[in-house]
Amino acid sequence: VAAMQRAGIVKGRDGNRFDPQENATRAEVSAVLRRFIEVIIDPAAAAGWTKNDSGHLLYYQNGKALTGWKEIGGKRYYFDENGAMVVNTKVDGYVVGPDGAGK
């Protein structure tokens, strides 16, 4: 609790006192979760390749999934409106191969 308080995630009730036997309100839990996410998930850290629950590759930059044509590491990739990288298709007249790179 002390470490979370120092990080600004958990704040006490009146007079900054903690009452571990009391139930937290929905608003209190919401505030703690919001502060936790703001402290733990730095948008700069949410960058790079990842897979969604369906196994599709996505690329995050500045905490957001890319969409449209983007150049990454010298290759051009196309990401659909949900951020998933497309493969084995044609987009805007360009062939997108099995590795997702446009030719």
Helices and strands as residue ranges (DSSP letters): H 2-6, G 14-16, H 26-40, E 48-51, E 57-61, E 64-65, E 68-72, E 75-79, E 89-91, E 94-96
